[in-house]
């Protein structure tokens, strides 16, 4: 599915223009609900744990996320476009 558009490009550009964690908090609190932010962070945490080899059960306990969502993240991690892998690699480079 191709969802690319000028509007989405502009949205992503605003992400890239943010310079600090505080700027991200300010912007994302305006842009998203707290629940949406928590859901996205849970998915990223899940992708990190999956890439480390953690089991679904262990992830459910650590992240408090459903096995259905873990399955979706796993599918994207293993068969998606590589977005999670790129994000995780970049986080590791920053450590």
N, CA, C and O of each residue as an XYZ file, in Angstrom:
380
protein
N       0.840     -1.174      0.000
C       0.000      0.000      0.000
C       0.890      1.245      0.000
O       1.793      1.369      0.828
N       0.640      2.130     -0.898
C       1.406      3.365     -0.981
C       0.591      4.494     -0.363
O      -0.428      4.910     -0.915
N       1.042      4.981      0.773
C       0.318      6.051      1.440
C       1.082      7.371      1.365
O       0.723      8.341      2.032
N       2.122      7.402      0.563
C       2.926      8.619      0.440
C       2.101      9.771     -0.111
O       1.297      9.615     -1.031
N       2.331     10.925      0.484
C       1.663     12.132      0.000
C       2.480     13.342      0.431
O       3.356     13.241      1.290
N       2.188     14.462     -0.164
C       2.869     15.701      0.203
C       2.595     16.047      1.669
O       3.479     16.526      2.379
N       1.380     15.801      2.104
C       0.993     16.096      3.479
C       1.772     15.228      4.479
O       2.244     15.728      5.500
N       1.903     13.949      4.187
C       2.650     13.053      5.085
C       4.135     13.387      5.038
O       4.810     13.352      6.067
N       4.653     13.713      3.851
C       6.051     14.154      3.753
C       6.290     15.352      4.674
O       7.294     15.406      5.384
N       5.369     16.303      4.656
C       5.483     17.510      5.484
C       5.462     17.129      6.970
O       6.241     17.665      7.758
N       4.581     16.213      7.348
C       4.522     15.741      8.732
C       5.861     15.134      9.146
O       6.403     15.480     10.195
N       6.391     14.231      8.323
C       7.668     13.597      8.643
C       8.796     14.623      8.709
O       9.698     14.499      9.537
N       8.754     15.623      7.850
C       9.783     16.663      7.885
C       9.752     17.404      9.210
O      10.799     17.796      9.726
N       8.553     17.602      9.773
C       8.487     18.273     11.076
C       9.170     17.427     12.146
O       9.775     17.974     13.068
N       9.082     16.094     12.038
C       9.778     15.223     12.996
C      11.286     15.415     12.877
O      11.992     15.551     13.877
N      11.757     15.424     11.653
C      13.191     15.556     11.416
C      13.738     16.913     11.855
O      14.923     17.038     12.162
N      12.877     17.922     11.882
C      13.307     19.265     12.270
C      13.420     19.457     13.775
O      14.037     20.423     14.224
N      12.842     18.563     14.561
C      12.924     18.667     16.015
C      14.349     18.360     16.466
O      15.000     17.469     15.920
N      14.831     19.100     17.463
C      16.237     18.984     17.833
C      16.490     18.373     19.208
O      17.588     17.884     19.472
N      15.496     18.396     20.079
C      15.714     17.874     21.435
C      14.543     16.984     21.848
O      13.468     17.019     21.249
N      14.778     16.197     22.875
C      13.712     15.377     23.446
C      12.591     16.277     23.957
O      11.415     15.956     23.789
N      12.947     17.403     24.579
C      11.924     18.326     25.080
C      11.071     18.868     23.939
O       9.855     18.984     24.086
N      11.688     19.203     22.796
C      10.911     19.653     21.643
C       9.973     18.551     21.163
O       8.840     18.823     20.764
N      10.446     17.311     21.201
C       9.599     16.176     20.804
C       8.407     16.041     21.736
O       7.277     15.869     21.281
N       8.653     16.117     23.034
C       7.542     16.039     23.992
C       6.512     17.128     23.714
O       5.313     16.856     23.666
N       6.976     18.347     23.533
C       6.070     19.471     23.300
C       5.240     19.257     22.043
O       4.021     19.429     22.056
N       5.905     18.884     20.962
C       5.219     18.706     19.685
C       4.271     17.508     19.717
O       3.111     17.615     19.318
N       4.767     16.376     20.191
C       3.947     15.166     20.173
C       2.784     15.233     21.149
O       1.752     14.605     20.912
N       2.922     15.972     22.231
C       1.780     16.156     23.132
C       0.680     16.964     22.447
O      -0.502     16.769     22.729
N       1.063     17.861     21.555
C       0.074     18.597     20.766
C      -0.500     17.741     19.641
O      -1.691     17.814     19.340
N       0.341     16.945     19.035
C      -0.031     16.181     17.851
C      -0.834     14.916     18.164
O      -1.777     14.581     17.446
N      -0.462     14.224     19.227
C      -1.041     12.909     19.544
C      -1.663     12.927     20.938
O      -1.385     13.803     21.758
N      -2.508     11.936     21.174
C      -2.990     11.729     22.538
C      -1.899     10.997     23.320
O      -1.012     10.376     22.735
N      -1.975     11.078     24.626
C      -1.020     10.357     25.468
C      -1.116      8.856     25.174
O      -0.095      8.171     25.114
N      -2.328      8.348     24.991
C      -2.527      6.925     24.690
C      -1.835      6.541     23.378
O      -1.202      5.488     23.304
N      -1.947      7.377     22.350
C      -1.279      7.095     21.072
C       0.238      7.038     21.254
O       0.899      6.166     20.691
N       0.780      7.952     22.028
C       2.223      7.947     22.289
C       2.640      6.703     23.066
O       3.660      6.084     22.765
N       1.844      6.346     24.062
C       2.144      5.139     24.832
C       2.078      3.900     23.951
O       2.925      3.014     24.067
N       1.082      3.826     23.070
C       0.949      2.677     22.162
C       2.152      2.576     21.237
O       2.689      1.488     21.026
N       2.576      3.705     20.685
C       3.735      3.683     19.779
C       5.003      3.278     20.519
O       5.810      2.506     19.999
N       5.180      3.799     21.736
C       6.381      3.440     22.490
C       6.362      1.965     22.886
O       7.410      1.321     22.921
N       5.167      1.420     23.188
C       5.053     -0.016     23.488
C       5.436     -0.859     22.276
O       6.102     -1.885     22.417
N       5.021     -0.437     21.096
C       5.366     -1.184     19.881
C       6.869     -1.173     19.650
O       7.447     -2.199     19.289
N       7.504     -0.031     19.852
C       8.952      0.031     19.695
C       9.641     -0.840     20.739
O      10.560     -1.590     20.409
N       9.208     -0.749     21.997
C       9.767     -1.608     23.047
C       9.618     -3.074     22.670
O      10.536     -3.868     22.873
N       8.466     -3.431     22.122
C       8.210     -4.805     21.706
C       9.158     -5.217     20.591
O       9.706     -6.319     20.623
N       9.357     -4.359     19.615
C      10.272     -4.670     18.512
C      11.689     -4.878     19.032
O      12.392     -5.782     18.579
N      12.108     -4.054     19.973
C      13.449     -4.201     20.560
C      13.565     -5.540     21.272
O      14.552     -6.255     21.096
N      12.561     -5.884     22.075
C      12.596     -7.157     22.812
C      12.555     -8.354     21.864
O      13.255     -9.344     22.077
N      11.733     -8.261     20.815
C      11.688     -9.341     19.828
C      13.041     -9.508     19.135
O      13.502    -10.629     18.917
N      13.662     -8.397     18.797
C      14.954     -8.474     18.119
C      16.036     -9.028     19.044
O      17.056     -9.539     18.581
N      15.806     -8.923     20.353
C      16.722     -9.513     21.332
C      16.396    -10.971     21.626
O      17.103    -11.626     22.392
N      15.315    -11.483     21.012
C      14.964    -12.893     21.177
C      14.027    -13.202     22.321
O      13.839    -14.371     22.655
N      13.433    -12.194     22.931
C      12.507    -12.441     24.037
C      11.236    -13.132     23.531
O      10.815    -12.928     22.392
N      10.642    -13.940     24.385
C       9.412    -14.658     24.050
C       8.203    -13.740     24.177
O       8.257    -12.707     24.844
N       7.114    -14.132     23.527
C       5.861    -13.370     23.626
C       5.441    -13.224     25.076
O       5.024    -12.146     25.500
N       5.550    -14.305     25.842
C       5.127    -14.276     27.247
C       5.945    -13.257     28.042
O       5.398    -12.480     28.825
N       7.251    -13.272     27.830
C       8.125    -12.352     28.539
C       7.809    -10.903     28.144
O       7.805    -10.009     28.990
N       7.546    -10.683     26.848
C       7.223     -9.339     26.367
C       5.896     -8.861     26.953
O       5.776     -7.709     27.369
N       4.905     -9.747     26.985
C       3.607     -9.393     27.564
C       3.784     -8.945     29.014
O       3.165     -7.973     29.447
N       4.619     -9.646     29.751
C       4.862     -9.300     31.156
C       5.609     -7.980     31.291
O       5.273     -7.160     32.146
N       6.623     -7.768     30.449
C       7.444     -6.564     30.550
C       6.735     -5.314     30.038
O       6.827     -4.248     30.647
N       6.026     -5.447     28.917
C       5.493     -4.277     28.222
C       3.997     -4.096     28.444
O       3.449     -3.034     28.151
N       3.335     -5.124     28.958
C       1.885     -5.075     29.160
C       1.165     -4.798     27.833
O       0.416     -3.830     27.699
N       1.414     -5.669     26.871
C       0.874     -5.531     25.520
C       0.263     -6.872     25.126
O       0.709     -7.921     25.592
N      -0.748     -6.841     24.276
C      -1.422     -8.087     23.894
C      -0.552     -8.912     22.958
O       0.309     -8.382     22.254
N      -0.792    -10.215     22.963
C      -0.044    -11.091     22.050
C      -0.397    -10.799     20.595
O       0.420    -11.026     19.703
N      -1.605    -10.299     20.348
C      -1.993     -9.921     18.979
C      -1.119     -8.775     18.481
O      -0.674     -8.779     17.333
N      -0.875     -7.798     19.343
C      -0.022     -6.671     18.951
C       1.428     -7.122     18.812
O       2.138     -6.666     17.916
N       1.863     -8.003     19.683
C       3.214     -8.554     19.557
C       3.354     -9.249     18.207
O       4.365     -9.092     17.522
N       2.337    -10.015     17.829
C       2.355    -10.707     16.539
C       2.437     -9.740     15.373
O       3.157     -9.988     14.406
N       1.702     -8.638     15.460
C       1.735     -7.631     14.399
C       3.113     -6.984     14.305
O       3.643     -6.796     13.210
N       3.690     -6.645     15.456
C       5.026     -6.053     15.472
C       6.042     -7.051     14.932
O       6.935     -6.681     14.170
N       5.909     -8.310     15.323
C       6.816     -9.353     14.838
C       6.747     -9.479     13.323
O       7.773     -9.606     12.654
N       5.534     -9.443     12.788
C       5.353     -9.524     11.336
C       6.043     -8.347     10.643
O       6.738     -8.532      9.644
N       5.854     -7.162     11.164
C       6.501     -5.978     10.583
C       8.017     -6.054     10.728
O       8.754     -5.697      9.809
N       8.474     -6.518     11.879
C       9.908     -6.626     12.136
C      10.564     -7.601     11.167
O      11.660     -7.349     10.666
N       9.890     -8.709     10.908
C      10.484     -9.762     10.080
C      10.160     -9.673      8.595
O      10.952    -10.112      7.761
N       9.004     -9.111      8.256
C       8.580     -9.116      6.856
C       8.186     -7.735      6.335
O       7.717     -7.601      5.204
N       8.377     -6.719      7.157
C       7.978     -5.364      6.768
C       9.034     -4.683      5.917
O       9.831     -5.334      5.242
N       9.022     -3.373      5.964
C       9.911     -2.564      5.138
C      11.257     -2.268      5.786
O      12.092     -1.592      5.184
N      11.481     -2.757      6.993
C      12.757     -2.538      7.664
C      12.794     -1.313      8.562
O      13.850     -0.952      9.081
N      11.654     -0.675      8.747
C      11.613      0.531      9.570
C      12.007      0.295     11.018
O      12.794      1.050     11.588
N      11.455     -0.758     11.608
C      11.823     -1.067     12.991
C      13.320     -1.348     13.086
O      13.994     -0.834     13.978
N      13.832     -2.149     12.184
C      15.258     -2.514     12.237
C      16.150     -1.280     12.135
O      17.127     -1.151     12.873
N      15.814     -0.379     11.221
C      16.587      0.852     11.073
C      16.532      1.670     12.358
O      17.561      2.146     12.837
N      15.341      1.835     12.916
C      15.177      2.618     14.141
C      15.970      2.001     15.292
O      16.631      2.715     16.045
N      15.904      0.682     15.428
C      16.616     -0.009     16.509
C      18.125      0.125     16.318
O      18.852      0.379     17.279
N      18.595     -0.042     15.098
C      20.036      0.107     14.816
C      20.519      1.505     15.171
O      21.593      1.666     15.750
N      19.734      2.508     14.828
C      20.123      3.901     15.112
C      20.136      4.156     16.616
O      20.994      4.885     17.114
N      19.191      3.561     17.343
C      19.217      3.691     18.803
C      20.489      3.078     19.376
O      21.121      3.644     20.268
N      20.853      1.910     18.847
C      22.063      1.228     19.322
C      23.315      2.049     19.020
O      24.247      2.083     19.823
N      23.334      2.712     17.855
C      24.490      3.544     17.488
C      24.655      4.709     18.456
O      25.776      5.147     18.716
N      23.542      5.215     18.991
C      23.571      6.363     19.896
C      24.061      5.994     21.303
O      24.466      6.868     22.070
N      24.021      4.688     21.641
C      24.418      4.259     22.999
C      25.914      4.384     23.210
O      26.414      4.068     24.290
